[in-house]
Amino acid sequence: MAVVAAAAGWLLRLRAAGAEGHWRRLPGAGLARGFLHPAATVEDAAQRRQVAHFTFQPDPEPREYGKDRVFNTPLCEQGIVGFGIGIAVTGATAIAEIQFADYIFPAFDQIVNEAAKYRYRSGDLFNCGSLTIRSPWGCVGHGALYHSQSPEAFFAHCPGIKVVIPRSPFQAKGLLLSCIEDKNPCIFFEPKILYRAAAEEVPIEPYNIPLSQAEVIQEGSDVTLVAWGTQVHVIREVASMAKEKLGVSCEVIDLRTIIPWDVDTICKSVIKTGRLLISHEAPLTGGFASEISSTVQEECFLNLEAPISRVCGYDTPFPHIFEPFYIPDKWKCYDALRKMINY
């Protein structure tokens, strides 16, 4: 694999496909980076292979960067990640894209047993820390079994990798750049509903948002609400409903990095409010809310005014026509919050 990846310094984005955009180079930190940049011409459209959210575009400036830096691959997730590992081991910056998070499981062995352990098993003689894996994640309204899953908890159990999930375009760019520059392999899950629903001003210049630092979006005194990705927008609505209907002040926190997660920020908030509600789209049993709940119970037990509440998906495969009943919407979260207040 290292032989195949001999041209160190290339930036690869594997299996990219999708909407409207060009690849362009952004300066900063000595890294070659590729980003989607809106554009639309008839000639460009003829070259694209679209799925829903990414654009596969040959390097727009082959003379400067090389025509092989951005390319498609066969439909083999294990091969995509394995090739990305080989590229990263040479010292290059490798970005592998898995078309949907639901399809990441064939690559599970490469991620868990190779990428996550490469530095450890070699005594830091070799590493693939320059590997970033991007993948659309979460429900979108009609994805059903194989296009709606949230598999972050599978990887949270694996030391050696970082798992990051943004809530918005601005957060996505800053966190993605931090993942690319981080010295550990990272999995960057992108809430796919944001591709269609989110509009936000995003600077063209490079900027970074620190990993493993949760963000307190709204300060409060009565209940701590924690989520990540799309679900952050749900709990923000819940916070507004609680203020209006119950007179309850909610502290809203976006976890952002699943592993290693920001224990201090969460515990500091719970010590202040005495109550914690965690919400995510993944099934309840074994979801990452369980890890947060366990840690907070150990660290903040004497500060809790009510049992910690987890509002999550059901322990079933993700349904199609019943998706509105499956997802932890604002009404489920609001009901759980009301029960905590009345405990």
Salt bridges, closest charged atoms under 4 A:
ASP44 OD2 - HIS22 NE2 2.90
GLU77 OE2 - ARG15 NH1 3.12
GLU114 OE1 - ARG121 NH2 3.26
ASP124 OD1 - ARG119 NE 3.18
GLU181 OE2 - ARG33 NH2 1.90
ASP182 OD1 - LYS162 NZ 2.97
GLU190 OE2 - ARG134 NE 2.47
GLU215 OE1 - ARG167 NH1 2.93
GLU215 OE1 - ARG256 NH1 3.27
GLU237 OE1 - LYS330 NZ 3.23
GLU251 OE1 - LYS272 NZ 2.55
ASP254 OD2 - ARG167 NH1 2.76
ASP335 OD1 - ARG338 NH2 2.41
ASP335 OD2 - LYS339 NZ 3.37
